[in-house]
Amino acid sequence: MVENIVAYIYSITGLIFFIAWQMNYSLTKYFLKEKNFTKTLYLELFFLIIIMISYYLSSSAFFILLFVIHAANIFTIIFLKDQISDSSEIFDSQIMEITTVSYYIVVGFLLVFFA
């Protein structure tokens, strides 16, 4: 049951990123701007808290993997801001959008089937 709720949260987040991308607005670029790193940090903390609560309630090993991913993202946001700013100018925005949307939607589906 908990896995389905978390899967919906990830899928809806992916859908929001996808709809924004189709409307020619890049949420990924928005979150990767240097002035918006605190918002990105809050988004990652939100997912980390959801993952921790979900692991406590269901003890699925898939939540451990998601915990590691979000903890690494938080570490990167806090300690490697300059590298993120530099790399966001190098990568093509289409690739970044596809990767972000795919991540959230694929994790949502994986939670339904494997967790």
Residue frames as qw, qx, qy, qz and C-alpha x, y, z in Angstrom:
[[0.000, 0.883, 0.469, 0.000, 0.00, 0.00, 0.00],
 [0.295, -0.814, 0.107, 0.490, 2.75, 2.46, 0.94],
 [0.463, -0.126, 0.593, 0.647, 4.64, 1.57, -2.23],
 [0.262, 0.629, 0.634, 0.365, 1.65, 2.60, -4.33],
 [0.120, -0.951, -0.218, 0.184, 1.38, 5.98, -2.63],
 [0.380, -0.632, 0.370, 0.565, 5.08, 6.68, -3.16],
 [0.442, 0.176, 0.692, 0.543, 4.78, 5.44, -6.76],
 [0.159, 0.839, 0.497, 0.152, 1.96, 7.93, -7.35],
 [0.245, -0.894, 0.039, 0.374, 4.03, 10.75, -5.87],
 [0.424, -0.355, 0.563, 0.615, 6.97, 9.94, -8.17],
 [0.358, 0.411, 0.718, 0.432, 4.73, 9.49, -11.21],
 [0.053, 0.924, 0.376, -0.031, 2.86, 12.74, -10.60],
 [0.310, -0.769, 0.238, 0.506, 6.16, 14.57, -10.17],
 [0.419, -0.076, 0.682, 0.594, 7.38, 13.11, -13.46],
 [0.245, 0.674, 0.651, 0.247, 4.10, 14.11, -15.09],
 [0.096, -0.942, -0.144, 0.287, 4.47, 17.68, -13.82],
 [0.346, -0.548, 0.472, 0.598, 8.02, 17.88, -15.20],
 [0.386, 0.218, 0.761, 0.474, 6.79, 16.41, -18.51],
 [0.162, 0.837, 0.519, 0.051, 3.86, 18.82, -18.87],
 [0.177, -0.881, 0.090, 0.430, 6.11, 21.79, -18.09],
 [0.400, -0.301, 0.633, 0.590, 8.61, 20.54, -20.69],
 [0.326, 0.464, 0.737, 0.368, 5.88, 20.18, -23.31],
 [0.038, 0.942, 0.332, -0.038, 4.78, 23.75, -22.58],
 [0.555, 0.597, -0.123, 0.566, 8.36, 24.91, -23.34],
 [0.316, -0.810, 0.307, -0.386, 9.25, 25.55, -19.73],
 [0.691, 0.212, -0.645, 0.249, 12.13, 23.63, -18.20],
 [0.676, -0.705, 0.010, -0.215, 11.59, 22.81, -14.54],
 [0.900, -0.112, -0.052, 0.419, 14.94, 21.02, -14.56],
 [0.438, 0.444, -0.054, 0.780, 16.75, 24.19, -15.63],
 [0.347, -0.764, -0.053, -0.541, 14.72, 26.16, -13.11],
 [0.829, -0.559, -0.002, -0.003, 15.83, 23.90, -10.26],
 [0.843, 0.002, 0.017, 0.538, 19.45, 23.88, -11.45],
 [0.186, 0.804, -0.049, 0.563, 19.84, 27.65, -11.40],
 [0.434, 0.144, -0.583, 0.672, 22.15, 28.77, -8.64],
 [0.263, -0.257, 0.258, -0.893, 19.53, 30.97, -6.96],
 [0.798, -0.165, -0.149, -0.561, 17.10, 28.01, -6.79],
 [0.461, 0.237, -0.833, 0.194, 19.38, 25.46, -5.12],
 [0.241, -0.097, 0.680, -0.685, 17.48, 25.84, -1.86],
 [0.754, 0.160, 0.044, -0.635, 14.26, 24.83, -3.63],
 [0.713, 0.309, -0.619, -0.116, 16.06, 21.85, -5.13],
 [0.152, 0.244, -0.826, 0.485, 17.36, 20.94, -1.69],
 [0.508, 0.004, 0.460, -0.728, 13.83, 21.13, -0.26],
 [0.810, 0.241, -0.266, -0.463, 12.52, 18.92, -3.07],
 [0.574, 0.289, -0.754, 0.136, 15.22, 16.32, -2.37],
 [0.090, -0.164, 0.737, -0.649, 14.57, 16.52, 1.38],
 [0.700, 0.064, 0.126, -0.700, 10.85, 16.02, 0.71],
 [0.833, 0.229, -0.451, -0.226, 11.57, 12.83, -1.24],
 [0.344, 0.311, -0.792, 0.397, 14.11, 11.68, 1.35],
 [0.365, -0.120, 0.578, -0.720, 11.57, 12.04, 4.16],
 [0.821, 0.148, -0.072, -0.546, 8.94, 10.21, 2.13],
 [0.699, 0.315, -0.641, 0.012, 11.41, 7.40, 1.45],
 [0.093, 0.275, -0.783, 0.551, 12.40, 7.13, 5.11],
 [0.581, -0.018, 0.406, -0.705, 8.78, 6.94, 6.27],
 [0.837, 0.254, -0.263, -0.408, 7.96, 4.44, 3.53],
 [0.514, 0.329, -0.771, 0.184, 10.90, 2.23, 4.45],
 [0.189, -0.191, 0.706, -0.655, 9.80, 2.31, 8.09],
 [0.697, 0.113, 0.258, -0.659, 6.29, 1.25, 7.12],
 [0.908, 0.313, -0.077, -0.270, 7.09, -1.42, 4.52],
 [0.570, -0.544, 0.584, 0.194, 10.81, -2.36, 4.84],
 [0.836, 0.520, 0.164, 0.068, 11.30, -2.78, 1.10],
 [0.677, -0.276, 0.264, 0.629, 14.90, -2.93, -0.13],
 [0.395, 0.610, 0.382, 0.571, 13.98, -0.68, -3.04],
 [0.210, -0.959, -0.141, -0.129, 13.55, 2.20, -0.60],
 [0.662, -0.555, 0.203, 0.461, 17.17, 1.78, 0.52],
 [0.555, 0.226, 0.421, 0.681, 18.31, 2.35, -3.06],
 [0.066, 0.824, 0.340, 0.450, 16.11, 5.44, -3.34],
 [0.501, -0.846, -0.049, 0.173, 17.44, 6.68, -0.01],
 [0.661, -0.275, 0.297, 0.632, 21.02, 6.40, -1.28],
 [0.381, 0.502, 0.434, 0.644, 20.11, 8.23, -4.50],
 [0.133, -0.904, -0.253, -0.318, 18.41, 11.13, -2.74],
 [0.617, -0.716, 0.055, 0.322, 21.10, 11.34, -0.04],
 [0.621, -0.021, 0.346, 0.703, 23.74, 11.55, -2.79],
 [0.190, 0.709, 0.389, 0.557, 21.71, 14.27, -4.51],
 [0.377, -0.915, -0.139, -0.031, 21.55, 16.26, -1.27],
 [0.688, -0.450, 0.205, 0.531, 25.31, 15.84, -0.76],
 [0.501, 0.297, 0.408, 0.703, 25.90, 17.04, -4.33],
 [0.012, -0.857, -0.335, -0.391, 23.62, 20.05, -3.93],
 [0.499, -0.856, -0.032, 0.131, 25.26, 21.12, -0.68],
 [0.607, -0.555, 0.343, 0.454, 28.93, 20.54, -1.50],
 [0.468, -0.002, 0.594, 0.655, 29.20, 20.70, -5.29],
 [0.296, 0.796, 0.363, -0.384, 27.08, 23.70, -6.28],
 [0.055, 0.720, -0.391, -0.570, 29.73, 25.15, -8.58],
 [0.177, -0.144, 0.897, 0.379, 30.11, 21.96, -10.57],
 [0.318, 0.552, 0.764, -0.103, 26.34, 21.73, -11.01],
 [0.211, 0.844, 0.094, -0.485, 26.19, 25.30, -12.29],
 [0.018, -0.572, 0.630, 0.525, 29.03, 24.66, -14.74],
 [0.216, 0.033, 0.945, 0.245, 27.65, 21.36, -16.01],
 [0.368, 0.626, 0.612, -0.313, 24.12, 22.68, -16.51],
 [0.270, 0.775, -0.189, -0.540, 25.46, 25.00, -19.22],
 [0.056, -0.401, 0.835, 0.374, 27.28, 22.16, -20.99],
 [0.269, 0.214, 0.939, 0.019, 24.49, 19.59, -21.22],
 [0.195, -0.235, -0.545, -0.781, 21.70, 19.91, -23.71],
 [0.414, -0.080, 0.408, -0.810, 18.44, 20.87, -22.04],
 [0.793, 0.066, -0.330, -0.507, 16.50, 18.22, -23.97],
 [0.626, 0.126, -0.746, 0.187, 18.69, 15.45, -22.56],
 [0.017, 0.116, -0.649, 0.752, 18.34, 16.85, -19.05],
 [0.597, -0.019, 0.107, -0.795, 14.55, 17.04, -19.37],
 [0.805, 0.091, -0.510, -0.290, 14.24, 13.53, -20.77],
 [0.458, 0.149, -0.774, 0.411, 16.45, 12.18, -17.99],
 [0.186, -0.100, 0.521, -0.827, 14.51, 13.95, -15.24],
 [0.720, 0.027, -0.058, -0.691, 11.08, 12.96, -16.54],
 [0.759, 0.149, -0.624, -0.110, 12.23, 9.38, -17.17],
 [0.221, 0.207, -0.777, 0.552, 13.73, 9.07, -13.70],
 [0.392, -0.045, 0.468, -0.791, 10.54, 10.01, -11.87],
 [0.796, 0.134, -0.153, -0.570, 8.22, 7.98, -14.09],
 [0.675, 0.235, -0.698, 0.027, 10.45, 4.88, -14.17],
 [0.063, 0.170, -0.771, 0.610, 10.90, 4.94, -10.39],
 [0.590, 0.001, 0.245, -0.769, 7.13, 5.20, -10.03],
 [0.846, 0.175, -0.350, -0.361, 6.59, 2.13, -12.21],
 [0.500, 0.278, -0.772, 0.277, 9.40, 0.19, -10.53],
 [0.222, -0.187, 0.632, -0.718, 7.86, 0.85, -7.14],
 [0.776, 0.051, 0.050, -0.627, 4.58, -0.63, -8.28],
 [0.879, 0.243, -0.373, -0.173, 6.12, -3.78, -9.72],
 [0.661, 0.271, -0.602, 0.357, 9.17, -4.51, -7.56],
 [0.042, -0.370, 0.557, -0.742, 8.67, -2.99, -4.12]]
